[in-house]
Amino acid sequence: MATTVTSKGQVTLPKKIREAAGIKPGDKVVVRNTASGGIFIGKSDSEAEYLKRLQAIAKRYPITGATTDEIMLELRGDPADDYKK
């Protein structure tokens, strides 16, 4: 769904989106940018839940025994391979 940003920077959340998220008139919402360049809009209490989920994932899958460079190499591959034909 698309919506338009007004000259004041305001947007109207479409009814289907508000209903799906459980957002009602007078509710406070959280707006934040995402790593992929998008925007997250959610109920203000959902931010705490989101943080709890991230922390739970981090506890289940701790990254140990590797440097940041080693992890990036594993995830992205060798940058030198990008230029090979």
C-alpha positions in Angstrom: 0.0 0.0 0.0 1.1 3.5 -0.7 0.4 6.7 1.1 1.5 10.3 0.5 3.6 12.5 2.7 2.1 15.9 3.2 4.1 19.2 3.2 4.2 18.9 7.0 5.8 15.5 6.8 2.6 13.7 7.9 1.3 10.4 6.5 -2.0 8.7 7.0 -1.7 5.0 7.8 -4.2 3.0 5.7 -7.1 1.5 7.6 -6.0 -2.1 6.8 -2.5 -1.4 8.2 -3.8 0.2 11.4 -6.2 -2.7 12.0 -3.5 -5.3 11.3 -1.1 -3.6 13.7 -3.8 -2.9 16.3 -3.2 0.8 16.2 -6.2 2.9 17.3 -6.8 6.6 17.5 -4.8 8.2 20.3 -2.2 5.4 20.3 1.5 6.3 20.3 3.6 4.8 17.6 7.3 4.3 17.2 9.0 5.3 13.9 12.5 4.2 13.1 14.7 3.6 10.1 15.8 0.1 9.3 19.2 -1.2 8.1 17.8 -1.8 4.6 16.8 1.9 4.2 13.1 1.3 5.0 10.9 2.6 7.8 9.4 0.7 10.7 6.2 2.0 12.3 4.7 0.1 15.2 2.9 0.5 18.5 5.1 2.1 21.1 5.0 -0.9 23.4 6.2 -3.1 20.5 9.7 -1.6 20.6 10.3 -3.2 24.0 9.1 -6.5 22.6 11.3 -6.1 19.6 14.3 -5.5 21.7 13.5 -8.6 23.9 13.2 -10.8 20.8 16.6 -9.5 19.5 18.2 -10.2 22.9 16.7 -13.7 23.0 18.1 -14.4 19.5 21.5 -13.1 20.5 21.6 -15.4 23.5 20.6 -18.5 21.4 23.1 -17.8 18.7 26.2 -16.1 20.3 29.0 -15.2 18.0 32.2 -16.4 19.5 35.7 -17.5 18.4 35.7 -15.3 15.2 36.8 -11.7 14.4 34.5 -9.3 12.7 36.6 -9.7 9.5 36.2 -13.5 9.6 32.5 -13.2 10.0 32.2 -10.7 7.1 34.3 -13.0 4.9 32.1 -16.0 5.7 28.8 -14.0 5.1 29.9 -12.1 2.0 32.7 -14.2 0.6 36.1 -13.0 -0.6 35.8 -9.4 -2.1 38.5 -10.4 -4.6 36.0 -12.9 -6.1 33.7 -10.0 -7.0 35.9 -8.9 -9.8 36.7 -12.3 -11.4 35.1 -13.1 -14.6 
